[in-house]
Amino acid sequence: MKNSVRMALLFCGDIIMLMVAFVVMLQMAFPGEISKEVLDTHFTPFLYVFLIWLLVLFLFNLYD
């Protein structure tokens, strides 16, 4: 049980950090207020990259 809780916390932390990195990237690329169009345009491609990144982390047992 302890290992699964640790794994879930690491996974949630990675998701949070990926989302923070996404927002920071948008702020740097598009200074000022981020419009819904910009967010919608960039979210889907980055979602695929994030999912692949999380899969790679999981496959290399970095959550153990």
Buried (B, 14 or more C-beta within 10 A) or exposed (E): EEEEEEBEEBBEEBEEEBEEEBEEEBEEEEEEEBEEEEEEEBEEEBEEEBEEEBEEBBEEEEBE
